[in-house]
Amino acid sequence: MKGRYGGGRATANVEYLRAPYKAGRLGGCVRRALKSCMNCEPCDTKQLIALLGAKDWADFAGGRRNVSVHFREGRGIILQSTRNKGDGVFEFCGRRQEKVLVPETADEALGRAVFELLHHCR
């Protein structure tokens, strides 16, 4: 969901996946997460960290890759790879949006697009 300054903000609607990861399950998870952002309030950072079972954001993000996903009316589902700066903060790998998918994209194709961008993350 959009934060006060236009950036993404997390909600308390956390989706969990267990390995082995399948593209269809990942795409479905992403779609449910996007839908859960409609008409909800941003989650307080302390509450989110507790839900994730971590001591702080750097603890949770350590060693993880992240793909930014958001929905923009009139554009679709926008995906962009990120890099972990090491302190739990992720930044975009580039300025342009790497993938834009139509809203009706099947879960399998959505999951494959996320997997593809994970390879660009560092």
Order of alpha helices (4+ residues) and beta strands (2+ residues): alpha-alpha-alpha-beta-beta-beta-beta-alpha
